[in-house]
Amino acid sequence: MTISALATAPALVEAPALTDLSIADAGRMLRAGTLTSVELTGAALARVAAFDGELSAFLEVTTQRALADAAQADADFAAGVDKGPLQGIPYALKDIYDTAGIRSTCHSRLFRDRIPEADSVAAEKLAAGGGVLLGKAGTFEFAIGGPSFDLFFPPAKNPWDVQRSTSGSSSGSAAAVASGMVRMAMGSDTGGSIRGPAAHCGTVGLKPTYGRVSRRGVFPLSYTLDHCGPLTVSVEDAALTMQVIAGFDPQDPASADVGVPDFSAGLGRDLAGLKVGYARAFFAANPLTSPDVLAGLDDAAEAIARAGAVVIEVDLPAYDLFEACGRVILNAEAYAIHEQDLKMRPFAYGRYAYQRIAAGAVLSAADLVQAFRLRAELSRLVNGKLLSECHALITASGLTEATPFEAFGRDAKRWTGMYTIPFNVTGNPALSVPTRLSSNGLPLGLQVVGRAFDEPTVFRIGAAIERASGFLSLRPPMLAAA
C-alpha cells in the first residue's frame, strides 16, 4: 500500500489518545489513578491488532504476559509501590534480547524454536522496573542481514511508506515506535542499527556510550562494537528509559563501572554555556547527500545557536577511514561468532546474512590488528581534540531518506546511506533526532554526539532540536487516518 492509499484508508477504531501519551504523561496519570496500565496496555494491543498485519513489526505479541504485567503494575500502584518511570508502560524488545520462556530467535531459522531460560539484563531491568512487555520485535537476521524476504517472517515495513525499508537492524523496534504501538522499544547498534532505523522512521534513537548498558543476554554481532539502547517517540522518553536500563554489570566484560546520572536533568533548559561542533563538511561534500538532509542539519544548527549554544564548524576525519576500520572489526568478530554454524549449517542462514557474515572469512590477523590501531587513532582525534574543545557534535545520521524495498536485489546491498559507524568505532554516545520530512514526505534525522558518559548533555541538545523542529506533531499517514 502506498502513502497516498494509506492517507485515504478508512479510520480504524482505536484509542489514539492513550497510545499518544508520552511516558512521563502516562506515568503521571497512572500515579494519579486517572489511568490504569491495563487500559493503556489494551490500547497498545489494539493498535498492534490494527496495524501490525501491514507493518510486520512484531515476531511475537506476548498478549498474556502484557496483561499480567499491566495488572501487576496497577496492583503495585494501588499498594503505593513505585518502581520507576516505566512502571505500567508497554514496551517491546528486539528479538536478539533473551527473554525467559519466550522465543528469542534473532529472526533466523537457526534459532526459530530457541527459548532461553533466563532474561537478558536489559529485559530483567525493565521487568523489575514494572514495564509491560508487549512482544518481541523483528530484526535483520542476527542484526546484520536484511531486509530479507527469504526468512520465516517478512521484514518490518516503514510506517511512513510501507514500500520502503525501515533501515536496520532494529527494524521492528523502529516500526513499532513510529506507528505508535509502543513509546519505547529496545534495539542494538553495532554500525548504526538504532540510529539508522530511528532516522528513517522518524523516531528518536540512542546509542549510549560503550559500556553504559549491559549487553549480557543479548546475542552478539561484534564484541567490541555492540551497544544496547532504546528507540522512542521523544527525547524525554529515551532519557526516562535510560534511567531504568543503565548501570554497571560485572558479568559483562565491556560494562563500565561508572555512576548513573539523572538523564533528564537538562531537558527543557536552553543551551547557554555549551559549545557545539557542526561537522558539516563530513557529509555535505558527498554527492549522494540529499539536499533535504543538508537543509535539515543547517536548520538544526541555527536552532541550537538560537537556544544559546556557540556553534562552530569542525572537521572530522574522512568517513572512509571510519567505515574501513569499523567494517573490518565488525566482519572479523561476526565471523568468529558464526564460524561453526556457517560451516555446518550454511543454508539455514538467509542469503543476506550469509553473505555479510562470510565476508569475515577472508580477513587476516594483520587486517584486524591494523583496524584496531586505526581505531585508537580515530578515537584520539574525536575525543582528544574535537570533544575536548566542544561539548558535543552534530552531523548527519544518514545521507538519504528510507530506501525502497525494490532497490534491494538478490544479493546483499552494500551501501545504505547511513553515516553512523564512526561513533561505534569511538564508542561515544550518539542520539538520532528527527529534523524534518523530505520532499517525498519521509523522515530525516541528524545525530548528536557527546563526550563519553555524558548522555545528559546529548539529551539536552537533542531536546532543543526536537522543540525547534516541531517533528513531534507529525504522524505517519497511516496514523493520521486512524
C-alpha positions in Angstrom: 0.0 0.0 0.0 1.4 3.4 -0.9 1.4 6.6 1.2 -1.5 8.1 -0.8 -3.5 4.9 -0.3 -2.8 4.9 3.4 -3.8 8.6 3.7 -7.3 7.8 2.4 -7.8 4.5 4.3 -10.9 4.2 6.4 -10.4 5.1 10.1 -9.8 2.2 12.5 -11.5 2.1 15.9 -8.7 2.6 18.4 -7.7 4.8 21.3 -5.2 7.2 19.9 -5.4 9.5 23.0 -3.8 6.8 25.1 -1.2 5.5 22.7 -0.1 9.1 22.0 0.7 9.7 25.7 4.3 10.3 26.5 5.9 8.0 29.1 6.0 10.9 31.5 2.4 11.9 30.9 1.1 8.3 31.1 3.2 7.9 34.3 1.6 10.9 35.9 -1.9 9.6 35.1 -1.1 6.1 36.3 0.2 7.5 39.6 -2.8 9.8 40.0 -5.2 6.9 39.4 -6.8 8.5 36.3 -5.5 5.8 34.1 -4.7 2.1 34.6 -1.9 0.2 33.0 -4.5 -2.4 31.9 -6.3 0.4 29.9 -3.0 1.7 28.5 -1.9 -1.8 27.5 -5.3 -2.6 26.0 -4.9 0.5 23.7 -1.4 -0.6 22.7 -2.6 -4.1 21.9 -5.5 -2.6 19.8 -3.0 -0.6 17.8 -0.9 -3.7 17.2 -4.0 -5.5 16.0 -4.9 -2.6 13.7 -1.5 -2.0 12.1 0.9 -4.9 12.6 -0.6 -7.0 9.8 0.5 -4.3 7.5 3.9 -3.5 9.2 5.2 -6.8 10.5 6.9 -5.1 13.4 6.4 -7.9 15.8 7.6 -11.5 15.6 5.6 -12.4 18.6 3.0 -10.4 20.6 3.0 -11.5 24.2 -0.6 -10.6 25.0 -1.0 -12.7 28.1 2.4 -11.6 29.5 1.5 -8.0 28.8 -1.9 -8.1 30.5 -0.3 -9.9 33.5 2.5 -7.2 33.7 -0.1 -4.5 33.5 -2.3 -6.0 36.2 0.8 -6.2 38.5 1.8 -2.6 37.8 -1.7 -1.5 38.7 -1.6 -3.6 41.9 1.8 -2.1 42.8 0.5 1.5 42.2 -2.6 0.7 44.4 -0.2 -0.5 47.2 2.0 2.6 47.0 4.8 0.7 45.3 6.6 2.9 42.7 9.3 1.0 40.7 10.3 3.9 38.4 9.4 5.8 35.2 8.5 2.8 33.1 6.1 1.2 35.6 2.9 0.3 33.7 4.3 1.4 30.3 4.2 -1.0 27.3 7.5 -1.7 25.5 9.0 -4.1 23.0 12.3 -5.9 22.8 14.3 -6.5 19.6 14.4 -10.3 19.2 18.1 -10.6 19.9 17.3 -9.9 23.6 16.9 -13.1 25.6 13.5 -13.5 27.4 12.9 -16.4 29.8 10.3 -18.7 28.5 9.6 -16.6 25.4 11.1 -17.4 22.0 14.2 -15.4 21.1 15.0 -16.1 17.5 17.3 -13.4 16.2 14.9 -13.6 13.2 16.8 -16.6 12.0 15.9 -20.2 11.1 18.8 -21.3 13.2 17.1 -20.1 16.3 13.5 -20.3 15.3 12.5 -22.5 18.3 15.0 -21.2 20.8 13.5 -20.4 24.2 16.0 -19.0 26.8 15.9 -20.0 30.4 16.9 -16.5 31.7 16.2 -12.9 30.8 18.9 -10.6 29.3 20.0 -8.0 31.8 18.0 -5.3 30.0 14.9 -7.4 30.0 15.4 -8.1 33.6 15.8 -4.4 34.5 12.7 -3.4 32.5 10.7 -6.1 34.2 12.0 -5.1 37.6 11.0 -1.5 36.8 7.4 -2.5 36.3 7.4 -2.3 32.5 4.8 -4.1 30.4 6.4 -6.4 27.7 4.2 -6.2 24.6 6.3 -8.5 22.5 9.5 -9.3 20.5 10.2 -7.0 17.6 11.6 -8.2 14.3 15.2 -7.5 13.3 17.5 -8.0 10.4 18.8 -11.6 10.8 21.4 -11.7 13.6 21.3 -7.9 13.5 23.2 -7.9 10.2 21.3 -9.5 7.2 18.3 -7.7 5.8 15.8 -6.7 4.8 15.3 -10.3 3.9 12.2 -11.9 2.3 13.7 -15.5 2.5 13.1 -16.0 6.2 10.2 -17.4 8.2 8.7 -13.9 8.8 8.8 -10.9 6.5 10.9 -7.8 7.2 9.3 -4.8 9.1 7.9 -2.1 6.9 8.3 1.6 7.2 5.1 3.2 8.7 5.7 6.4 6.6 5.6 4.3 3.4 5.2 0.5 3.5 7.0 0.1 0.2 10.2 1.2 1.9 12.6 -0.3 4.4 12.8 0.9 8.0 16.6 0.6 7.7 18.2 -1.9 10.1 18.9 -3.8 12.0 16.5 -2.6 14.7 13.7 -2.7 12.1 10.7 -4.0 14.0 11.6 -1.8 17.0 11.5 1.3 14.8 8.3 0.3 13.1 6.6 -0.4 16.4 7.6 3.0 17.8 6.9 5.0 14.7 3.4 3.5 14.4 2.5 4.2 18.0 2.3 0.6 19.1 4.7 1.4 21.9 6.5 4.5 23.1 9.8 2.6 23.6 11.4 -0.5 22.0 14.9 -1.7 22.7 17.3 -2.0 19.9 21.0 -2.7 19.3 23.7 -0.7 17.5 26.9 -2.1 16.0 27.2 0.2 13.0 24.1 2.3 13.3 21.3 -0.2 13.9 19.5 2.0 16.3 20.2 5.4 14.7 19.5 4.3 11.1 16.0 3.0 11.7 15.3 6.0 14.0 16.3 8.5 11.3 14.4 6.7 8.6 11.2 6.1 10.6 11.1 9.5 12.4 11.8 8.3 15.9 14.5 9.1 18.5 17.2 6.5 18.8 20.1 6.5 21.3 23.3 4.5 21.1 24.7 5.1 24.6 28.3 5.2 25.5 30.0 1.9 25.0 29.7 0.1 28.4 26.8 2.2 29.7 24.1 -0.5 29.2 24.8 -4.2 29.8 24.8 -6.5 26.8 24.6 -9.7 28.7 21.9 -12.0 27.3 21.8 -10.1 24.0 23.1 -12.1 21.1 26.3 -10.6 19.9 27.3 -9.4 16.5 30.6 -7.7 17.3 32.0 -7.9 20.8 33.8 -4.5 20.7 31.2 -2.5 18.7 27.9 -3.7 20.1 25.7 -1.2 22.1 22.2 -1.6 23.5 19.8 1.3 23.6 16.2 2.5 23.1 14.2 3.8 20.2 11.5 6.1 21.4 9.0 8.7 20.2 10.7 11.6 22.1 14.0 12.6 23.6 12.3 12.6 27.0 11.1 9.0 26.5 14.6 8.0 25.8 16.0 9.7 28.9 13.5 8.0 31.1 14.2 4.6 29.6 18.0 5.1 30.2 17.2 5.7 33.9 16.0 2.1 34.1 18.4 0.2 31.9 21.8 1.9 32.6 24.2 0.6 35.1 27.3 -1.5 35.8 27.2 -5.2 35.2 30.3 -7.0 36.5 29.4 -10.0 34.3 29.6 -8.1 31.1 33.3 -7.6 30.3 32.6 -4.4 28.4 30.5 -2.8 31.1 31.8 0.4 32.6 31.8 0.9 36.4 30.5 4.5 36.3 27.7 6.2 38.1 24.2 6.5 36.6 23.3 10.2 36.3 19.9 11.9 36.1 19.5 11.6 32.3 16.6 14.1 32.3 18.4 16.8 34.2 19.0 19.1 31.2 15.7 18.6 29.4 13.8 21.9 28.8 16.9 24.0 29.5 18.4 26.4 27.0 21.9 25.7 25.6 23.7 28.6 27.1 27.3 27.7 28.0 27.6 24.9 25.5 29.9 24.8 22.5 28.6 22.5 19.7 30.7 21.5 16.7 28.9 21.2 13.4 30.7 18.5 11.3 29.1 19.8 8.1 31.9 19.0 5.6 31.8 15.4 6.9 28.7 14.7 4.8 27.9 17.9 2.8 30.5 17.3 0.1 29.3 13.8 -0.6 27.4 14.0 -3.9 24.9 11.4 -2.6 23.8 13.7 0.2 20.1 14.7 -0.2 19.5 18.5 -0.2 16.7 17.9 2.3 19.2 16.2 4.7 21.6 19.2 4.4 18.8 21.7 4.9 17.6 19.8 8.0 21.1 19.9 9.5 21.6 23.6 8.7 18.2 24.4 10.3 19.1 22.4 13.4 22.5 24.2 13.7 20.7 27.6 13.6 18.2 26.4 16.2 21.0 25.3 18.5 22.5 28.7 18.2 19.2 30.5 18.9 18.9 28.3 22.0 22.2 29.8 23.3 24.9 27.4 22.2 28.1 28.6 20.4 28.1 26.6 17.1 31.3 26.2 15.2 32.2 24.2 12.1 34.6 21.3 12.8 36.3 18.7 10.7 36.0 15.0 11.4 38.5 12.5 9.9 37.4 11.2 6.5 34.3 8.9 6.7 36.0 6.2 4.6 38.6 5.7 7.4 35.9 5.1 10.0 34.0 2.8 7.6 37.0 0.7 6.7 38.1 0.4 10.3 34.6 -0.4 11.6 33.8 -2.9 8.9 37.0 -4.9 9.3 36.3 -5.2 13.1 32.6 -6.0 12.6 33.2 -8.6 9.9 36.0 -10.3 11.7 34.2 -10.5 15.0 30.9 -11.6 13.4 32.6 -14.3 11.6 34.3 -15.6 14.8 30.8 -15.8 16.4 29.2 -17.6 13.5 32.1 -19.6 12.1 30.9 -23.1 13.1 27.3 -22.5 12.0 28.4 -21.1 8.7 30.4 -24.2 8.0 27.9 -26.8 9.3 24.6 -25.1 8.5 25.2 -22.5 5.8 21.8 -23.0 4.2 20.0 -22.2 7.4 21.0 -18.6 7.0 19.1 -16.1 4.9 21.1 -15.0 1.8 21.9 -11.5 3.0 23.1 -12.6 6.5 25.3 -15.4 5.0 26.9 -13.0 2.5 27.6 -10.3 5.1 29.0 -12.6 7.8 31.0 -14.8 5.4 33.0 -11.8 4.3 34.9 -12.1 7.6 36.5 -15.4 6.5 38.9 -13.6 4.1 40.3 -11.2 6.8 43.7 -11.8 8.3 45.0 -11.2 11.8 47.1 -8.4 10.3 43.9 -6.8 9.0 42.3 -6.8 12.4 45.4 -5.5 14.1 45.7 -2.6 11.7 42.0 -1.9 12.2 42.4 -1.7 16.0 45.4 0.6 15.5 43.4 2.9 13.3 40.5 2.8 15.8 42.8 4.1 18.5 43.9 7.0 16.3 40.4 7.9 15.2 39.2 7.8 18.8 42.1 10.1 19.9 41.2 12.6 17.2 37.5 12.7 18.1 37.8 12.6 21.9 41.3 14.1 22.5 40.8 17.0 20.0 37.2 17.7 18.9 35.3 16.8 22.1 37.9 18.4 24.3 37.0 21.7 22.7 33.3 21.1 22.2 30.6 19.7 24.5 29.1 17.8 21.6 29.0 17.4 17.8 26.1 17.3 15.3 26.3 15.6 12.0 24.1 13.5 9.7 22.6 10.2 10.7 22.4 9.3 7.0 22.6 10.9 3.6 19.2 9.9 2.2 15.6 9.0 3.1 14.5 5.4 3.5 15.3 3.0 0.7 12.5 1.4 -1.3 12.4 -2.4 -1.0 12.7 -2.7 -4.8 16.2 -1.3 -4.6 17.4 -4.4 -2.7 18.3 -7.1 -5.2 19.2 -10.7 -4.9 22.5 -10.0 -3.1 23.2 -8.0 0.0 23.0 -4.3 -0.6 26.4 -2.8 0.2 25.6 0.9 0.6 22.7 2.1 2.8 23.5 5.9 3.1 23.9 5.7 6.8 26.8 7.7 8.4 26.6 6.2 11.8 29.5 3.7 12.2 32.1 6.4 13.2 30.7 6.5 16.7 30.6 2.8 17.1 34.3 2.9 16.4 34.9 5.6 19.0 32.2 4.4 21.5 30.8 7.9 22.1 27.1 8.4 22.9 25.1 9.3 19.8 21.4 10.3 19.6 19.5 10.3 16.4 16.8 13.0 16.4 14.3 13.7 13.6 14.7 17.0 11.8 12.0 17.3 9.1 10.3 15.5 6.3 11.9 15.1 2.9 10.3 16.5 -0.3 8.8 12.9 -0.6 7.2 13.2 2.9 9.7 10.9 4.5 11.5 11.4 7.8 15.1 12.6 8.0 17.3 12.9 11.1 20.7 14.0 12.5 22.8 12.7 15.3 24.1 14.5 18.4 27.4 13.0 19.5 28.7 13.6 23.0 31.6 13.0 25.3 31.9 9.6 26.9 29.2 9.0 29.5 27.7 12.5 29.0 24.3 11.4 27.7 22.5 14.1 29.8 24.2 16.8 27.6 23.3 14.9 24.4 19.7 14.7 25.6 19.7 18.4 26.4 20.8 19.3 22.9 18.6 16.7 21.3 15.5 18.1 23.1 16.3 21.6 21.9 16.4 20.4 18.3 13.2 18.4 18.9 11.4 21.5 20.1 12.6 23.7 17.2 11.8 21.1 14.5 8.2 20.6 15.7 8.5 17.0 14.4 6.7 15.5 17.5 3.4 16.9 16.0 3.9 14.9 12.8 2.4 11.4 12.3 2.8 8.8 9.5 -0.2 9.0 7.1 -1.4 5.6 8.3 -1.8 7.0 11.8 -3.4 10.3 10.7 -6.1 8.1 9.1 -6.8 6.2 12.3 
